Amino acid sequence: NIKISINTNGTLLSRKVIDTLIELNVDQLTISLDGADSESNDEIRGKGTFDIVMYHLKLLSQELKKTHTQLFVQLATVITRINKETIHRLPLLANQFDIKVIDVMPVAIRGEAKKNIDRLGITCEEYFNVLSKMIPLAYFCKVKLQIDCKSKVLEAFARKNNCNMKFETEFDSCQAGDRIIYMDAEGNLFPCSPLSMTKLGQEMRESIFDDLCVLKVRNFKERIEQYFSNIQLPKTCKKCEKNNSCDFGKCGCSISYEL
């Protein structure tokens, strides 16, 4: 009962590749776009990338309609200082290709972003200002937003903006190594994508080509819980009514990024 989800920048989604994904019964395809227009997207993703991805999204939409496949497609976007003025229009673009879900994230300070924090970084206030403009458009386009923050934060956001929002709290607690396993392009296995970019994740790395990888991967969740059991809880987390079902902000999505 494993569901296969592939993350891609969308630049290699030729008709042949799309047909292969359909034939292999891939369950989900997540395509990254860091701008609702070529100007903001290409400054991050490279010149000409936006037009290439738009063409491939059109091909993908045509093939899915023709084959009536169950392949689930969503967009993923990172809100940065570069795209914060226009990225809220992404639901309008998603609607053109009948894409019903957008995963929305603030820029994470790791990898190349560490070197470009002055150019990419945004404040929490800026992040939620973008969301306040994106949510009405998503509602109008019947596009669902998957927002990377705890439901408690979204509840406060909804009250402040006087909007009625339905929350799914399934992932309020960490699923890494339990319901989620991440594999990179070289066949390395990690509990999740964010942890793969940390010292802890690198220590837990296993290879799909190792005969014992299944046994080792089964220990992912236990190793994560053991590691974080030694971390002091923030005072605000101790007071929160949801602290029994939350990972207390200690998971790989929020711990310091050592690499």
Secondary structure, DSSP 8 states (H G I E B T S, - for coil): ----EEEE-STT--HHHHHHHHHTT--EEEEE-S-SSHHHHHHHH-TTHHHHHHHHHHHHHHHHHHHT---EEEEEEEE-TTTTTTGGGHHHHHHHTT--EEEEEE--SSTHHHHTHHHH---HHHHHHHHHHHHHHHHHHT-EEEESS-HHHHHHHHHHTT-------TTSS--BTTTB-EE-TTSEEES-TGGGGSHHHHHH-EETTSTTHHHHHTTHHHHHHHHHTTS---HHHHH-TTTTSS-TT-STTTS----
